[in-house]
Amino acid sequence: MAKKPLNIGLVGYGFMGRTHSNAFLQAPRFFDLPYQPVLKAVCARNPERARTFAANWGYESIETDWRALIAREDIDLIDIASPNDTHAEIAIAAAKAGKTVMCEKPLGRTAAEGKGMLDAIEAAGVPNMVWYNYRRVPALVLLKQLLDEGRFGRIFHYRSQFLQDWTISSDLPQGGEGLWRLDASVAGSGVTGDLLAHNIDMALWLNGKITEVSAMTETFIKERKHTLTGKVEAVSIDDASSFIGRFENGSTALFEATRYARGHKALFTLEINGETASARWDLHDLHRLEFFDYRDEGRLRGWKSIHITDGDHPYMKNWWVPGLQIGYEHTFVHQVADFLIAVGEGKAAAPTFADGLACDYVTDAVLHSARTRQWTSALGA
Ligand SMILES: NC(=O)c1ccc[n+]([C@@H]2O[C@H](COP(=O)([O-])OP(=O)(O)OC[C@H]3O[C@@H](n4cnc5c(N)ncnc54)[C@H](O)[C@@H]3O)[C@@H](O)[C@H]2O)c1
């Protein structure tokens, strides 16, 4: 039976524009989906570069203003892959126009912005999703299954880090293309919204609500040249952010993100310790889950490294043969597949805008706690 076409309008052709385009192309080839994504239009402000991107990825047309993209009747889904300061305005307008909305993380620059986005989505009743793609790493889906099966018993500890090193040089300017992450007026915050948000979203999914946090942030380089003004300006982002906290299930939290950990490029790690089992995972080895089960026979007890490539591992039967691993880009493919299957069944697929807002509440609490040096509720309004 011919699949129903679903016309995609992508905003932004940077890093995420490429991962999303690849996912829309690959998902229907590897998964049985109720819709056929059609790359209808890409929107970016530079028409020449938008045309080059469109030709490379197979988009049928370009727009240079996202408002024109949303106004088009032949677009069903607006996919927001532009910097954080554009998310709210585009998502709210797209929802009002009745479009399905997929939005990059963080949902809003602040929880207040995220709340406005969730309200608009709910008022319009349109399908929605936030691209917290790491929820679709097969090893982490397996970990979620093991947790839901109760194999860990009572959870005591959850710890997670995201370490990078690309902003150490004081010569690196802030603002503008590629460097908008160093300008809090565009990004909302520094590593808190950019990196720690991934650790937090993952923790909320795996281990439940974070109730309160005590945080510390640091800006190591206080002034940088701004690309857009050409002037040396104060740096407004947090370069490093860490917190301790409590989960609703009684376990304790230990989190850290930084772009000043020399030698680390994208070291996203997490470890969870329960009464009867522990697990740890590392993005640099994303196809492995380290698992320790205290119920194993004493003589044989030890950490196992499970190679997540077999047909009975999450998503893997849709890929190659057992033993052959998949990687980063596949998390986005899985996200498109899960989303379209859910939309076809009239269901929501997490992470929804509500999940995105829950994460925004925690990042807001982290920043508030760091500013005030006080324990802060992370549950939001
Ligand atoms: N899920 C993830 O792991 C992940 C990873 C990286 C980035 N992100 C998120 O994705 C978003 C984009 O990040 P990126 O790394 O792709 O950035 P990028 O700088 O590589 O690309 C941003 C793109 O948006 C375009 N753009 C900017 N303003 C625009 C406007 N008004 N209208 C249309 N296009 C506009 C730029 O021209 C550029 O093509 C951010 O929200 C970021 O936080 C998520």
The ligand as an SDF file (V2000), in Angstrom:
LIG
                    3D

 44 48  0  0  0  0  0  0  0  0999 V2000
   20.3110   16.8820   19.7150 N   0  0  0  0  0  0  0  0  0  0  0  0
   21.6020   17.1850   19.7830 C   0  0  0  0  0  0  0  0  0  0  0  0
   22.4210   16.3930   20.1980 O   0  0  0  0  0  0  0  0  0  0  0  0
   22.0720   18.5280   19.3300 C   0  0  0  0  0  0  0  0  0  0  0  0
   23.4000   18.6940   18.8730 C   0  0  0  0  0  0  0  0  0  0  0  0
   23.7660   19.9450   18.3650 C   0  0  0  0  0  0  0  0  0  0  0  0
   22.8730   20.9810   18.3760 C   0  0  0  0  0  0  0  0  0  0  0  0
   21.6100   20.8080   18.8620 N   0  0  0  0  0  0  0  0  0  0  0  0
   20.6230   21.9010   18.8310 C   0  0  0  0  0  0  0  0  0  0  0  0
   20.2610   22.1210   17.4700 O   0  0  0  0  0  0  0  0  0  0  0  0
   20.0490   23.5040   17.2080 C   0  0  0  0  0  0  0  0  0  0  0  0
   20.9510   23.9350   16.0750 C   0  0  0  0  0  0  0  0  0  0  0  0
   22.2980   23.6700   16.4330 O   0  0  0  0  0  0  0  0  0  0  0  0
   23.4060   23.3780   15.3330 P   0  0  0  0  0  0  0  0  0  0  0  0
   24.5680   22.7790   16.0490 O   0  0  0  0  0  0  0  0  0  0  0  0
   22.8330   22.6500   14.1930 O   0  0  0  0  0  0  0  0  0  0  0  0
   23.7590   24.8760   14.9160 O   0  0  0  0  0  0  0  0  0  0  0  0
   24.4800   25.3760   13.6020 P   0  0  0  0  0  0  0  0  0  0  0  0
   25.0600   26.6930   13.9760 O   0  0  0  0  0  0  0  0  0  0  0  0
   25.3560   24.3170   13.0330 O   0  0  0  0  0  0  0  0  0  0  0  0
   23.2660   25.5650   12.5810 O   0  0  0  0  0  0  0  0  0  0  0  0
   22.2280   26.4740   12.8290 C   0  0  0  0  0  0  0  0  0  0  0  0
   21.5420   26.7710   11.5290 C   0  0  0  0  0  0  0  0  0  0  0  0
   20.4230   27.6240   11.7500 O   0  0  0  0  0  0  0  0  0  0  0  0
   20.4100   28.6370   10.7470 C   0  0  0  0  0  0  0  0  0  0  0  0
   19.6570   29.7780   11.2400 N   0  0  0  0  0  0  0  0  0  0  0  0
   19.9650   30.6550   12.2190 C   0  0  0  0  0  0  0  0  0  0  0  0
   18.9860   31.5610   12.3710 N   0  0  0  0  0  0  0  0  0  0  0  0
   18.0310   31.2560   11.4680 C   0  0  0  0  0  0  0  0  0  0  0  0
   16.7770   31.8330   11.1160 C   0  0  0  0  0  0  0  0  0  0  0  0
   16.3170   32.9220   11.7410 N   0  0  0  0  0  0  0  0  0  0  0  0
   16.0600   31.2610   10.1220 N   0  0  0  0  0  0  0  0  0  0  0  0
   16.5150   30.1570    9.4840 C   0  0  0  0  0  0  0  0  0  0  0  0
   17.7040   29.5730    9.7670 N   0  0  0  0  0  0  0  0  0  0  0  0
   18.4460   30.1220   10.7430 C   0  0  0  0  0  0  0  0  0  0  0  0
   21.8900   28.8960   10.4990 C   0  0  0  0  0  0  0  0  0  0  0  0
   22.0960   29.5210    9.2740 O   0  0  0  0  0  0  0  0  0  0  0  0
   22.4240   27.4700   10.5140 C   0  0  0  0  0  0  0  0  0  0  0  0
   22.2070   26.8530    9.2740 O   0  0  0  0  0  0  0  0  0  0  0  0
   20.3130   24.1980   18.5420 C   0  0  0  0  0  0  0  0  0  0  0  0
   19.1020   24.4080   19.2120 O   0  0  0  0  0  0  0  0  0  0  0  0
   21.1690   23.2190   19.3150 C   0  0  0  0  0  0  0  0  0  0  0  0
   21.0360   23.3470   20.7090 O   0  0  0  0  0  0  0  0  0  0  0  0
   21.2090   19.6000   19.3270 C   0  0  0  0  0  0  0  0  0  0  0  0
  1  2  1  0
  2  3  2  0
  2  4  1  0
  4  5  1  0
  4 44  2  0
  5  6  2  0
  6  7  1  0
  7  8  2  0
  8  9  1  0
  8 44  1  0
  9 10  1  0
  9 42  1  0
 10 11  1  0
 11 12  1  0
 11 40  1  0
 12 13  1  0
 13 14  1  0
 14 15  2  0
 14 16  1  0
 14 17  1  0
 17 18  1  0
 18 19  2  0
 18 20  1  0
 18 21  1  0
 21 22  1  0
 22 23  1  0
 23 24  1  0
 23 38  1  0
 24 25  1  0
 25 26  1  0
 25 36  1  0
 26 27  1  0
 26 35  1  0
 27 28  2  0
 28 29  1  0
 29 30  1  0
 29 35  2  0
 30 31  1  0
 30 32  2  0
 32 33  1  0
 33 34  2  0
 34 35  1  0
 36 37  1  0
 36 38  1  0
 38 39  1  0
 40 41  1  0
 40 42  1  0
 42 43  1  0
M  CHG  2   8   1  16  -1
M  END
$$$$
